[in-house]
């Protein structure tokens, strides 16, 4: 075999190998792009569904569940156990601080026009 023939075959092999690798990379990019597009479509569909539910029902199920829990706790009195006195004390302290000037509010001044 002549060196020209050998290196010609070798060159053809390297070119084919490069093309195959490029094709593989292109296929992987397309697959990743299709997956990304599918995820985006799913997210958009979910968001539209949530918006539609909000328009129909007024609130999402998650917020409704939390609200229902809060209402049931208020009805059962769990919120106002022994900590009620503590709550009243804290409230009195915050009111006293506002009156004494410890709050952020400025004194209201009357302006005569």
C-alpha positions in Angstrom: 0.0 0.0 0.0 1.3 3.4 -0.9 1.5 6.1 1.7 -0.9 8.3 -0.3 -3.6 5.6 -0.2 -3.0 4.9 3.6 -3.2 8.6 4.6 -6.1 9.2 2.2 -8.1 6.5 4.0 -7.0 7.8 7.4 -8.0 11.4 6.3 -11.4 10.1 5.2 -11.9 8.3 8.5 -11.0 11.5 10.5 -13.4 13.6 8.5 -16.2 11.1 8.9 -15.5 10.9 12.7 -15.6 14.7 13.0 -18.9 14.8 11.1 -20.4 12.1 13.3 -19.3 13.9 16.5 -20.8 17.2 15.2 -24.1 15.4 14.3 -24.2 13.9 17.8 -23.6 17.3 19.4 -26.4 18.8 17.2 -28.8 16.0 18.2 -28.0 16.6 21.9 -28.6 20.3 21.6 -31.9 19.7 19.8 -33.0 17.3 22.5 -32.1 19.7 25.3 -33.9 22.5 23.5 -37.0 20.4 23.0 -37.0 19.4 26.7 -36.6 23.0 27.7 -39.4 24.0 25.4 -41.6 21.3 26.8 -40.9 22.4 30.4 -41.6 26.0 29.5 -44.9 25.0 27.9 -45.8 23.0 31.0 -45.0 25.9 33.2 -47.1 28.3 31.1 -50.0 25.8 31.0 -49.8 25.5 34.8 -49.7 29.3 35.2 -52.7 29.8 32.9 -54.6 27.1 34.9 -53.8 28.8 38.2 -54.9 32.2 36.8 -58.1 30.6 35.5 -58.8 29.1 38.9 -58.1 32.4 40.6 -60.5 34.1 38.3 -63.2 31.5 38.8 -62.8 30.6 42.5 -61.2 33.8 43.9 -58.2 32.1 45.4 -55.9 29.1 44.9 -56.4 25.9 46.8 -53.1 26.4 48.7 -54.2 29.8 50.1 -57.7 28.5 50.7 -56.3 25.6 52.8 -54.3 27.9 54.9 -57.2 30.2 55.4 -59.4 27.3 56.4 -56.9 26.2 58.9 -56.8 29.7 60.4 -60.6 29.9 60.6 -60.8 26.5 62.3 -58.1 27.5 64.8 -60.1 30.6 65.6 -63.3 28.7 66.0 -61.8 26.1 68.3 -60.0 28.7 70.4 -56.6 27.2 69.8 -55.2 30.6 68.9 -56.3 32.1 72.3 -55.0 29.5 74.7 -53.0 30.6 77.7 -51.0 33.1 75.6 -54.0 35.5 75.5 -52.7 37.4 78.6 -49.3 37.6 77.0 -50.9 39.0 73.8 -52.7 41.7 75.8 -49.5 42.7 77.6 -47.5 43.0 74.4 -50.3 45.0 72.8 -50.4 47.4 75.8 -46.6 47.8 75.6 -46.8 48.7 71.9 -49.6 51.2 72.5 -47.6 52.8 75.3 -44.5 53.1 73.2 -46.5 54.9 70.5 -48.0 57.3 73.0 -44.6 58.0 74.6 -42.9 58.7 71.3 -41.1 55.4 70.9 -42.8 54.7 67.6 -41.9 55.9 64.2 -44.9 58.2 63.8 -44.5 61.9 64.0 -46.8 64.1 66.0 -49.7 65.5 64.0 -49.6 69.3 63.7 -52.6 71.3 62.8 -52.1 73.6 59.8 -54.4 76.7 59.5 -55.0 77.9 56.0 
